[in-house]
Amino acid sequence: MGRTLRSETRNGVGTIVLTRASEYNTITPELRDELAAAVDAADADRDVRVILLRAEGPAFCAGYRLDTSTQAQAAESERRRVWDSVADYHMISRYVNTYLKLWYASKPVIAAVQGWCIGGGTDMVLCADIIIAAETASFGYPPSRVWGTPTTAMWVYRMGLERPKRYLLTGDEIPAPEAARIGLILETVPEEKLLEHATAFAERMAKVPLNQLQMLKLMCNHTAEQMGFATSRLLGSFFDGIARHTQEGLDFVKRAQEAGFRQAVRERDEPFGDYGSGPRSKRRRAGKKP
């Protein structure tokens, strides 16, 4: 068991559970490294045929831990050095390479999502083979409004051309039922049935011989590879660094240092009326169904 997750195996399913519930399972270097090791271990375990990724708490993953991220960029500016795009690319690639372990694992990966799965959380989860979400979950990439681009660039490969543009060019929140309708994820279930449903589905898949699962996953994924997936994520990773260092990106970091990152994010999203400032979030805080 690590500090950010735990792993368990049963009935051919290797489950990886994100455990930083109080922090909404935000992405940190420690989570990155522990997730990479956990996926490698499950992929190498002959008792595991299917990997199930899930999380504890009210959110699957609310993206990167922005307080430390904005502080790190502010410190970079204070050193008065010109931004090094190649060093930035290598930095973000350490995260991207971890998410890609879900994609390149020889065994199928199923993700069970509840609550928020936004920003960097989508970079991670969209690399899974199948995503099942609670009906009350929400997806989206709000950093597309300022300070980021999707690093793993999986949106087009899941949904085609126009629908990714519709959501990335606005950063709009995507309620889970809509995410299923447009093909971003597979399906939704009532929140109270998410774990039971995802586990049963993983166990059903685990009845298939391992070599069959491995061949079929590789065959499907190879199509995306032939469509230019490697080039897309290269652009996504480089553009993410550029977006964090545009004038608007630097202004966002400055505002986060002045008022706190929560306030900076609130000011970014309030004009759109979604995520933390939207009616769905207000209903969540009131204990009502979205």
Backbone hydrogen bonds, N-H to C=O, Kabsch-Sander energy under -0.5 kcal/mol:
donor,donor_aa,acceptor,acceptor_aa,energy
2,G,5,L,-2.0
6,R,17,V,-1.8
8,E,15,T,-2.1
10,R,13,V,-2.2
13,V,10,R,-2.1
14,G,12,G,-0.5
14,G,50,V,-2.7
15,T,8,E,-3.3
15,T,13,V,-0.8
16,I,52,L,-2.9
17,V,6,R,-3.0
17,V,15,T,-0.5
18,L,16,I,-0.5
18,L,54,R,-2.6
19,T,4,T,-2.8
20,R,4,T,-0.6
21,A,19,T,-1.3
23,E,20,R,-1.1
24,Y,21,A,-1.8
25,N,20,R,-2.8
26,T,23,E,-1.6
27,I,63,G,-2.5
32,R,28,T,-2.6
33,D,29,P,-2.3
34,E,30,E,-2.5
35,L,31,L,-2.9
36,A,32,R,-2.0
37,A,33,D,-1.9
38,A,34,E,-2.3
39,V,35,L,-2.5
40,D,36,A,-2.1
41,A,37,A,-2.3
42,A,38,A,-2.3
43,D,39,V,-2.5
44,A,40,D,-1.5
45,D,41,A,-0.9
46,R,44,A,-0.6
48,V,45,D,-1.7
49,R,12,G,-3.3
49,R,47,D,-0.5
50,V,12,G,-1.8
51,I,108,P,-2.9
52,L,14,G,-2.3
53,L,51,I,-0.5
53,L,110,I,-3.1
54,R,16,I,-2.6
54,R,52,L,-0.5
56,E,18,L,-2.6
60,F,114,Q,-1.8
60,F,116,W,-1.0
61,C,116,W,-2.2
62,A,24,Y,-1.9
65,R,27,I,-1.8
66,L,64,Y,-1.3
69,S,65,R,-1.7
70,T,66,L,-2.9
71,Q,67,D,-1.7
72,A,68,T,-2.2
73,Q,69,S,-1.9
74,A,70,T,-2.4
75,A,71,Q,-2.4
76,E,72,A,-1.7
77,S,73,Q,-2.0
78,E,74,A,-1.9
79,R,75,A,-1.1
80,R,77,S,-1.7
81,R,76,E,-0.9
85,S,83,W,-0.9
88,D,84,D,-2.3
89,Y,85,S,-2.2
90,H,86,V,-2.3
91,M,87,A,-2.0
92,I,88,D,-2.6
93,S,89,Y,-2.1
94,R,90,H,-0.9
94,R,91,M,-0.8
95,Y,91,M,-0.6
95,Y,92,I,-0.7
96,V,92,I,-2.4
97,N,93,S,-3.0
98,T,94,R,-0.7
98,T,95,Y,-0.6
99,Y,95,Y,-2.1
100,L,96,V,-2.5
101,K,97,N,-0.5
101,K,98,T,-1.1
102,L,99,Y,-1.6
103,W,99,Y,-0.7
104,Y,100,L,-3.3
105,A,101,K,-1.2
110,I,51,I,-3.0
111,A,130,I,-2.8
112,A,53,L,-2.6
113,V,111,A,-0.6
113,V,132,I,-2.7
117,C,138,S,-2.1
118,I,61,C,-1.5
119,G,140,G,-1.9
121,G,118,I,-2.5
122,T,119,G,-1.6
123,D,119,G,-1.3
124,M,120,G,-1.7
125,V,121,G,-2.8
126,L,122,T,-2.2
127,C,124,M,-1.6
128,A,125,V,-2.0
129,D,109,V,-1.5
130,I,109,V,-1.8
132,I,111,A,-3.0
133,A,187,E,-2.3
134,A,113,V,-2.7
135,E,189,V,-2.1
137,A,134,A,-2.0
138,S,115,G,-2.4
139,F,174,I,-2.7
140,G,117,C,-0.8
144,S,141,Y,-2.1
145,R,142,P,-2.2
147,W,243,A,-0.6
158,R,154,M,-1.3
158,R,155,W,-0.6
159,M,155,W,-2.1
160,G,156,V,-2.5
165,K,161,L,-1.4
166,R,162,E,-2.6
167,Y,163,R,-1.7
168,L,164,P,-3.1
169,L,165,K,-2.3
171,G,167,Y,-2.1
174,I,139,F,-3.3
176,A,137,A,-2.5
178,E,175,P,-0.8
179,A,175,P,-2.3
180,A,176,A,-2.3
181,R,177,P,-2.0
182,I,178,E,-2.2
183,G,180,A,-0.8
184,L,179,A,-2.0
185,I,179,A,-1.3
186,L,131,I,-2.0
187,E,131,I,-1.1
189,V,133,A,-1.9
193,K,190,P,-2.0
194,L,191,E,-1.3
197,H,193,K,-2.8
198,A,194,L,-2.9
199,T,195,L,-2.4
200,A,196,E,-2.3
201,F,197,H,-2.3
202,A,198,A,-2.4
203,E,199,T,-2.6
204,R,200,A,-2.1
205,M,201,F,-2.3
206,A,202,A,-2.0
207,K,204,R,-1.2
208,V,205,M,-1.8
213,L,209,P,-2.0
214,Q,210,L,-2.5
215,M,211,N,-2.2
216,L,212,Q,-2.5
217,K,213,L,-2.3
218,L,214,Q,-2.0
219,M,215,M,-2.3
220,C,216,L,-2.2
221,N,217,K,-2.9
222,H,218,L,-2.0
223,T,219,M,-0.7
223,T,220,C,-1.0
224,A,220,C,-0.8
225,E,221,N,-1.9
226,Q,222,H,-2.3
227,M,223,T,-1.2
228,G,225,E,-1.3
229,F,224,A,-1.5
232,S,228,G,-2.3
233,R,229,F,-2.3
234,L,230,A,-1.6
235,L,231,T,-2.3
236,G,232,S,-2.7
237,S,233,R,-2.4
238,F,234,L,-2.3
239,F,235,L,-3.3
240,D,236,G,-1.7
241,G,237,S,-1.3
242,I,238,F,-2.0
243,A,239,F,-3.1
244,R,240,D,-1.5
245,H,242,I,-1.5
246,T,243,A,-0.6
250,L,246,T,-2.7
251,D,247,Q,-2.4
252,F,248,E,-1.9
253,V,249,G,-2.0
254,K,250,L,-2.5
255,R,251,D,-2.5
256,A,252,F,-2.2
257,Q,253,V,-2.0
258,E,254,K,-1.9
259,A,255,R,-3.0
260,G,256,A,-1.5
264,A,260,G,-1.9
265,V,261,F,-2.6
266,R,262,R,-2.4
267,E,263,Q,-2.6
268,R,264,A,-1.6
269,D,265,V,-2.2
270,E,266,R,-2.6
272,F,269,D,-1.6
273,G,269,D,-0.9
273,G,270,E,-0.9
274,D,269,D,-0.8
277,S,274,D,-1.8
278,G,275,Y,-1.5
282,K,278,G,-1.8
283,R,279,P,-2.3
284,R,280,R,-2.1
285,R,281,S,-2.6
286,A,282,K,-1.4
287,G,284,R,-1.4
288,K,283,R,-3.1
